[in-house]
Amino acid sequence: MFKVASFNANSIRARLGPVLEWLLLENPDVLCVQETKVEDKNFPLEAFKDAGWNVVFKGRKSYNGVAIISPHPIEEVRTGIGDWAETDEARLIEAVIKDIPVVNTYIPQGFHPDSDIFAYKLKWIRYLREYFNSRFRPSQPLLWMGDFNVAPEPIDVHDPKRLYGRIGYHPEEHLALRHVKEWGFIDVFRRHMKEGGHFTFWDYRVPGLFKRNKGWRVDHIWATAPMAAKSRRAWIDAGPRQQERPSDHTFIAAEFDW
């Protein structure tokens, strides 16, 4: 079995305890983390080493940042989506674990649809297809995980009519993400969980959203067909979102017969 997960920590140092606790309880082969929000020199590497975990990471102060955690050797590490992107933005990290390529992304959140920031988000998403095409093949195993900052389907948001057109659930984002998906990806969570009401993000800014399950599914585990065919289950663990001082996201996970 090969177990993987993704988690937007919203600061790896602030959420170090819950991450280490989840690793101990679930013992995944891979955990992809986003929004580590720490420069590489200050990443809590020793805490993971002491607990028996290998970690690779790319970060920057106060925002962004990605990491891959595994009990296995982490090989062929690469960072960055391309020379055209913001310098050292720390949004993409790639590695090979147990012969399986893993790509972890923290896609830009964006801003108002008329803004340059939103245009950059769309460019970032669309370019991923070129990135995958230059590095991989749809006929081979590949895992793509992370905070995509896009809820792809109506069942991925708590109120699709009211939220339609907002950042994270905008038709242009859907088109851009679908362009990447058509390269050869399968949404592993949706392969196993067909109904709505399963979310990974509940906004801090409005009290009570988590208790009322007013959320979004913007964190994802996608795989090429050979990998997805081996998936046995996928789930969202909402427990960590109930802890004291949680991230506004929670863990999404999947298991594969690999």
Contacts in CASP RR format, 6 or more apart in sequence:
PFRMAT RR
TARGET T0000
AUTHOR 0000-0000-0000
METHOD contacts of the structure
MODEL  1
MFKVASFNANSIRARLGPVLEWLLLENPDVLCVQETKVEDKNFPLEAFKD
AGWNVVFKGRKSYNGVAIISPHPIEEVRTGIGDWAETDEARLIEAVIKDI
PVVNTYIPQGFHPDSDIFAYKLKWIRYLREYFNSRFRPSQPLLWMGDFNV
APEPIDVHDPKRLYGRIGYHPEEHLALRHVKEWGFIDVFRRHMKEGGHFT
FWDYRVPGLFKRNKGWRVDHIWATAPMAAKSRRAWIDAGPRQQERPSDHT
FIAAEFDW
1 232 0 8 1.000
1 255 0 8 1.000
1 256 0 8 1.000
1 257 0 8 1.000
1 258 0 8 1.000
2 29 0 8 1.000
2 30 0 8 1.000
2 98 0 8 1.000
2 100 0 8 1.000
2 230 0 8 1.000
2 255 0 8 1.000
2 256 0 8 1.000
2 257 0 8 1.000
2 258 0 8 1.000
3 26 0 8 1.000
3 27 0 8 1.000
3 28 0 8 1.000
3 29 0 8 1.000
3 30 0 8 1.000
3 253 0 8 1.000
3 254 0 8 1.000
3 255 0 8 1.000
3 256 0 8 1.000
4 28 0 8 1.000
4 29 0 8 1.000
4 30 0 8 1.000
4 31 0 8 1.000
4 32 0 8 1.000
4 102 0 8 1.000
4 143 0 8 1.000
4 145 0 8 1.000
4 221 0 8 1.000
4 253 0 8 1.000
4 254 0 8 1.000
4 255 0 8 1.000
4 256 0 8 1.000
5 22 0 8 1.000
5 26 0 8 1.000
5 28 0 8 1.000
5 30 0 8 1.000
5 31 0 8 1.000
5 32 0 8 1.000
5 145 0 8 1.000
5 221 0 8 1.000
5 251 0 8 1.000
5 252 0 8 1.000
5 253 0 8 1.000
5 254 0 8 1.000
6 31 0 8 1.000
6 32 0 8 1.000
6 33 0 8 1.000
6 34 0 8 1.000
6 104 0 8 1.000
6 145 0 8 1.000
6 146 0 8 1.000
6 147 0 8 1.000
6 219 0 8 1.000
6 220 0 8 1.000
6 221 0 8 1.000
6 251 0 8 1.000
6 252 0 8 1.000
6 253 0 8 1.000
7 19 0 8 1.000
7 22 0 8 1.000
7 31 0 8 1.000
7 32 0 8 1.000
7 33 0 8 1.000
7 34 0 8 1.000
7 219 0 8 1.000
7 240 0 8 1.000
7 247 0 8 1.000
7 249 0 8 1.000
7 250 0 8 1.000
7 251 0 8 1.000
7 252 0 8 1.000
8 33 0 8 1.000
8 34 0 8 1.000
8 35 0 8 1.000
8 106 0 8 1.000
8 146 0 8 1.000
8 147 0 8 1.000
8 200 0 8 1.000
8 201 0 8 1.000
8 219 0 8 1.000
8 247 0 8 1.000
8 248 0 8 1.000
8 249 0 8 1.000
9 15 0 8 1.000
9 19 0 8 1.000
9 33 0 8 1.000
9 34 0 8 1.000
9 35 0 8 1.000
9 36 0 8 1.000
9 37 0 8 1.000
9 247 0 8 1.000
9 249 0 8 1.000
10 35 0 8 1.000
10 37 0 8 1.000
10 247 0 8 1.000
10 248 0 8 1.000
10 249 0 8 1.000
11 35 0 8 1.000
11 36 0 8 1.000
11 37 0 8 1.000
11 38 0 8 1.000
11 247 0 8 1.000
12 19 0 8 1.000
12 33 0 8 1.000
12 36 0 8 1.000
12 37 0 8 1.000
12 38 0 8 1.000
12 43 0 8 1.000
12 44 0 8 1.000
12 67 0 8 1.000
13 37 0 8 1.000
13 38 0 8 1.000
13 42 0 8 1.000
13 44 0 8 1.000
14 245 0 8 1.000
15 246 0 8 1.000
15 247 0 8 1.000
16 44 0 8 1.000
16 47 0 8 1.000
18 240 0 8 1.000
18 243 0 8 1.000
18 246 0 8 1.000
18 247 0 8 1.000
19 31 0 8 1.000
19 33 0 8 1.000
19 69 0 8 1.000
20 47 0 8 1.000
20 48 0 8 1.000
20 51 0 8 1.000
22 31 0 8 1.000
22 237 0 8 1.000
22 240 0 8 1.000
22 251 0 8 1.000
23 31 0 8 1.000
23 51 0 8 1.000
23 53 0 8 1.000
23 69 0 8 1.000
24 51 0 8 1.000
26 237 0 8 1.000
26 253 0 8 1.000
27 71 0 8 1.000
28 70 0 8 1.000
28 253 0 8 1.000
29 70 0 8 1.000
29 71 0 8 1.000
29 72 0 8 1.000
29 97 0 8 1.000
29 98 0 8 1.000
30 68 0 8 1.000
30 69 0 8 1.000
30 70 0 8 1.000
30 97 0 8 1.000
30 102 0 8 1.000
30 143 0 8 1.000
30 145 0 8 1.000
31 68 0 8 1.000
31 69 0 8 1.000
31 70 0 8 1.000
32 66 0 8 1.000
32 67 0 8 1.000
32 68 0 8 1.000
32 69 0 8 1.000
32 102 0 8 1.000
32 104 0 8 1.000
32 145 0 8 1.000
32 146 0 8 1.000
33 66 0 8 1.000
33 67 0 8 1.000
33 68 0 8 1.000
33 69 0 8 1.000
33 104 0 8 1.000
34 65 0 8 1.000
34 66 0 8 1.000
34 104 0 8 1.000
34 105 0 8 1.000
34 106 0 8 1.000
34 146 0 8 1.000
34 147 0 8 1.000
35 63 0 8 1.000
35 64 0 8 1.000
35 65 0 8 1.000
35 106 0 8 1.000
35 147 0 8 1.000
36 43 0 8 1.000
36 57 0 8 1.000
36 59 0 8 1.000
36 64 0 8 1.000
36 65 0 8 1.000
36 66 0 8 1.000
36 67 0 8 1.000
36 90 0 8 1.000
37 61 0 8 1.000
37 62 0 8 1.000
37 63 0 8 1.000
37 64 0 8 1.000
37 65 0 8 1.000
38 44 0 8 1.000
38 59 0 8 1.000
38 61 0 8 1.000
38 65 0 8 1.000
39 59 0 8 1.000
39 60 0 8 1.000
39 61 0 8 1.000
40 57 0 8 1.000
40 58 0 8 1.000
40 59 0 8 1.000
43 55 0 8 1.000
43 57 0 8 1.000
43 59 0 8 1.000
43 67 0 8 1.000
45 55 0 8 1.000
45 57 0 8 1.000
48 54 0 8 1.000
48 55 0 8 1.000
48 69 0 8 1.000
49 55 0 8 1.000
52 71 0 8 1.000
53 69 0 8 1.000
53 70 0 8 1.000
53 71 0 8 1.000
54 69 0 8 1.000
54 70 0 8 1.000
54 71 0 8 1.000
54 72 0 8 1.000
54 73 0 8 1.000
54 74 0 8 1.000
55 67 0 8 1.000
55 68 0 8 1.000
55 69 0 8 1.000
55 74 0 8 1.000
56 67 0 8 1.000
56 68 0 8 1.000
56 74 0 8 1.000
56 77 0 8 1.000
56 93 0 8 1.000
56 95 0 8 1.000
57 65 0 8 1.000
57 66 0 8 1.000
57 67 0 8 1.000
57 68 0 8 1.000
57 93 0 8 1.000
58 65 0 8 1.000
58 66 0 8 1.000
58 67 0 8 1.000
58 79 0 8 1.000
58 80 0 8 1.000
58 90 0 8 1.000
58 92 0 8 1.000
58 93 0 8 1.000
59 65 0 8 1.000
59 66 0 8 1.000
59 90 0 8 1.000
60 88 0 8 1.000
60 89 0 8 1.000
60 90 0 8 1.000
64 89 0 8 1.000
64 90 0 8 1.000
64 91 0 8 1.000
64 106 0 8 1.000
65 90 0 8 1.000
65 91 0 8 1.000
65 106 0 8 1.000
66 79 0 8 1.000
66 90 0 8 1.000
66 91 0 8 1.000
66 92 0 8 1.000
66 93 0 8 1.000
66 104 0 8 1.000
66 105 0 8 1.000
66 106 0 8 1.000
67 93 0 8 1.000
67 104 0 8 1.000
68 74 0 8 1.000
68 77 0 8 1.000
68 93 0 8 1.000
68 95 0 8 1.000
68 97 0 8 1.000
68 102 0 8 1.000
68 104 0 8 1.000
70 97 0 8 1.000
72 97 0 8 1.000
72 98 0 8 1.000
73 97 0 8 1.000
74 95 0 8 1.000
74 96 0 8 1.000
74 97 0 8 1.000
75 95 0 8 1.000
75 96 0 8 1.000
75 97 0 8 1.000
76 94 0 8 1.000
76 95 0 8 1.000
76 96 0 8 1.000
76 101 0 8 1.000
77 93 0 8 1.000
77 94 0 8 1.000
77 95 0 8 1.000
78 93 0 8 1.000
78 94 0 8 1.000
78 95 0 8 1.000
79 90 0 8 1.000
79 92 0 8 1.000
79 93 0 8 1.000
79 94 0 8 1.000
80 89 0 8 1.000
80 91 0 8 1.000
80 92 0 8 1.000
80 93 0 8 1.000
81 91 0 8 1.000
81 92 0 8 1.000
81 105 0 8 1.000
81 124 0 8 1.000
81 127 0 8 1.000
81 128 0 8 1.000
81 131 0 8 1.000
82 127 0 8 1.000
82 131 0 8 1.000
84 127 0 8 1.000
85 91 0 8 1.000
85 124 0 8 1.000
86 120 0 8 1.000
90 106 0 8 1.000
91 105 0 8 1.000
91 106 0 8 1.000
91 107 0 8 1.000
91 108 0 8 1.000
91 124 0 8 1.000
92 103 0 8 1.000
92 104 0 8 1.000
92 105 0 8 1.000
92 106 0 8 1.000
93 103 0 8 1.000
93 104 0 8 1.000
94 101 0 8 1.000
94 102 0 8 1.000
94 103 0 8 1.000
94 104 0 8 1.000
94 135 0 8 1.000
95 101 0 8 1.000
95 102 0 8 1.000
96 102 0 8 1.000
98 258 0 8 1.000
100 141 0 8 1.000
100 142 0 8 1.000
100 143 0 8 1.000
100 227 0 8 1.000
100 258 0 8 1.000
101 135 0 8 1.000
101 136 0 8 1.000
101 141 0 8 1.000
101 142 0 8 1.000
101 143 0 8 1.000
102 143 0 8 1.000
102 145 0 8 1.000
103 132 0 8 1.000
103 142 0 8 1.000
103 143 0 8 1.000
103 144 0 8 1.000
103 145 0 8 1.000
104 145 0 8 1.000
104 146 0 8 1.000
105 128 0 8 1.000
105 144 0 8 1.000
105 145 0 8 1.000
105 146 0 8 1.000
105 147 0 8 1.000
105 148 0 8 1.000
106 146 0 8 1.000
106 147 0 8 1.000
106 149 0 8 1.000
107 121 0 8 1.000
107 124 0 8 1.000
107 125 0 8 1.000
107 146 0 8 1.000
107 147 0 8 1.000
107 148 0 8 1.000
107 149 0 8 1.000
107 150 0 8 1.000
108 117 0 8 1.000
108 120 0 8 1.000
108 121 0 8 1.000
108 124 0 8 1.000
108 149 0 8 1.000
109 121 0 8 1.000
109 149 0 8 1.000
109 167 0 8 1.000
109 168 0 8 1.000
110 117 0 8 1.000
110 118 0 8 1.000
110 120 0 8 1.000
110 121 0 8 1.000
110 149 0 8 1.000
110 167 0 8 1.000
111 117 0 8 1.000
111 118 0 8 1.000
111 167 0 8 1.000
112 118 0 8 1.000
112 167 0 8 1.000
113 165 0 8 1.000
113 167 0 8 1.000
113 170 0 8 1.000
113 172 0 8 1.000
118 167 0 8 1.000
121 149 0 8 1.000
121 173 0 8 1.000
122 172 0 8 1.000
122 173 0 8 1.000
122 176 0 8 1.000
125 148 0 8 1.000
125 150 0 8 1.000
125 173 0 8 1.000
125 176 0 8 1.000
125 177 0 8 1.000
125 179 0 8 1.000
125 180 0 8 1.000
126 176 0 8 1.000
126 179 0 8 1.000
126 180 0 8 1.000
128 180 0 8 1.000
129 179 0 8 1.000
129 180 0 8 1.000
129 183 0 8 1.000
132 142 0 8 1.000
132 144 0 8 1.000
132 180 0 8 1.000
132 183 0 8 1.000
133 183 0 8 1.000
136 142 0 8 1.000
136 224 0 8 1.000
137 224 0 8 1.000
138 183 0 8 1.000
138 184 0 8 1.000
138 185 0 8 1.000
138 224 0 8 1.000
138 225 0 8 1.000
139 224 0 8 1.000
139 225 0 8 1.000
139 226 0 8 1.000
140 224 0 8 1.000
140 226 0 8 1.000
141 223 0 8 1.000
141 224 0 8 1.000
141 226 0 8 1.000
141 227 0 8 1.000
141 258 0 8 1.000
142 223 0 8 1.000
142 224 0 8 1.000
142 227 0 8 1.000
143 221 0 8 1.000
143 222 0 8 1.000
143 223 0 8 1.000
143 227 0 8 1.000
144 185 0 8 1.000
144 220 0 8 1.000
144 221 0 8 1.000
144 222 0 8 1.000
144 223 0 8 1.000
145 220 0 8 1.000
145 221 0 8 1.000
145 222 0 8 1.000
146 219 0 8 1.000
146 220 0 8 1.000
146 221 0 8 1.000
147 218 0 8 1.000
147 219 0 8 1.000
147 249 0 8 1.000
148 177 0 8 1.000
148 218 0 8 1.000
148 219 0 8 1.000
148 220 0 8 1.000
149 167 0 8 1.000
149 168 0 8 1.000
149 218 0 8 1.000
150 168 0 8 1.000
150 169 0 8 1.000
150 173 0 8 1.000
150 174 0 8 1.000
150 177 0 8 1.000
150 218 0 8 1.000
151 157 0 8 1.000
151 168 0 8 1.000
151 169 0 8 1.000
151 216 0 8 1.000
151 217 0 8 1.000
151 218 0 8 1.000
152 174 0 8 1.000
152 177 0 8 1.000
152 178 0 8 1.000
152 187 0 8 1.000
153 190 0 8 1.000
154 160 0 8 1.000
155 195 0 8 1.000
155 196 0 8 1.000
155 197 0 8 1.000
156 169 0 8 1.000
156 196 0 8 1.000
156 199 0 8 1.000
156 216 0 8 1.000
156 217 0 8 1.000
156 218 0 8 1.000
157 163 0 8 1.000
157 169 0 8 1.000
157 215 0 8 1.000
157 216 0 8 1.000
157 217 0 8 1.000
158 197 0 8 1.000
158 199 0 8 1.000
158 213 0 8 1.000
158 214 0 8 1.000
158 215 0 8 1.000
158 216 0 8 1.000
159 214 0 8 1.000
160 169 0 8 1.000
163 169 0 8 1.000
164 170 0 8 1.000
164 171 0 8 1.000
165 171 0 8 1.000
167 173 0 8 1.000
168 216 0 8 1.000
168 218 0 8 1.000
169 216 0 8 1.000
181 187 0 8 1.000
181 222 0 8 1.000
184 224 0 8 1.000
184 225 0 8 1.000
185 222 0 8 1.000
185 223 0 8 1.000
185 224 0 8 1.000
186 222 0 8 1.000
186 223 0 8 1.000
186 224 0 8 1.000
186 225 0 8 1.000
186 228 0 8 1.000
187 220 0 8 1.000
187 221 0 8 1.000
187 222 0 8 1.000
188 221 0 8 1.000
188 222 0 8 1.000
188 223 0 8 1.000
188 228 0 8 1.000
188 231 0 8 1.000
188 234 0 8 1.000
188 254 0 8 1.000
189 198 0 8 1.000
189 217 0 8 1.000
189 220 0 8 1.000
189 221 0 8 1.000
189 234 0 8 1.000
189 235 0 8 1.000
189 236 0 8 1.000
189 252 0 8 1.000
189 254 0 8 1.000
191 228 0 8 1.000
191 231 0 8 1.000
191 234 0 8 1.000
192 231 0 8 1.000
192 233 0 8 1.000
192 234 0 8 1.000
192 254 0 8 1.000
193 234 0 8 1.000
193 235 0 8 1.000
197 213 0 8 1.000
198 217 0 8 1.000
198 236 0 8 1.000
199 213 0 8 1.000
199 215 0 8 1.000
199 216 0 8 1.000
199 217 0 8 1.000
199 236 0 8 1.000
200 216 0 8 1.000
200 217 0 8 1.000
200 218 0 8 1.000
200 219 0 8 1.000
200 236 0 8 1.000
200 249 0 8 1.000
200 250 0 8 1.000
200 251 0 8 1.000
200 252 0 8 1.000
201 215 0 8 1.000
201 216 0 8 1.000
201 217 0 8 1.000
201 218 0 8 1.000
201 219 0 8 1.000
201 248 0 8 1.000
201 249 0 8 1.000
201 250 0 8 1.000
202 209 0 8 1.000
202 210 0 8 1.000
202 213 0 8 1.000
202 214 0 8 1.000
202 215 0 8 1.000
202 216 0 8 1.000
202 241 0 8 1.000
202 248 0 8 1.000
203 209 0 8 1.000
203 215 0 8 1.000
203 248 0 8 1.000
204 248 0 8 1.000
206 214 0 8 1.000
208 214 0 8 1.000
209 215 0 8 1.000
210 241 0 8 1.000
210 242 0 8 1.000
217 236 0 8 1.000
218 249 0 8 1.000
219 249 0 8 1.000
219 252 0 8 1.000
220 252 0 8 1.000
221 234 0 8 1.000
221 252 0 8 1.000
221 253 0 8 1.000
221 254 0 8 1.000
223 231 0 8 1.000
223 256 0 8 1.000
227 256 0 8 1.000
227 258 0 8 1.000
230 256 0 8 1.000
230 257 0 8 1.000
230 258 0 8 1.000
231 254 0 8 1.000
231 255 0 8 1.000
231 256 0 8 1.000
231 257 0 8 1.000
232 255 0 8 1.000
232 256 0 8 1.000
232 257 0 8 1.000
233 254 0 8 1.000
233 255 0 8 1.000
234 252 0 8 1.000
234 253 0 8 1.000
234 254 0 8 1.000
234 255 0 8 1.000
235 252 0 8 1.000
235 253 0 8 1.000
235 254 0 8 1.000
236 250 0 8 1.000
236 251 0 8 1.000
236 252 0 8 1.000
236 253 0 8 1.000
237 250 0 8 1.000
237 251 0 8 1.000
237 252 0 8 1.000
237 253 0 8 1.000
238 250 0 8 1.000
239 250 0 8 1.000
240 246 0 8 1.000
240 247 0 8 1.000
240 250 0 8 1.000
240 251 0 8 1.000
241 247 0 8 1.000
241 248 0 8 1.000
241 249 0 8 1.000
241 250 0 8 1.000
END
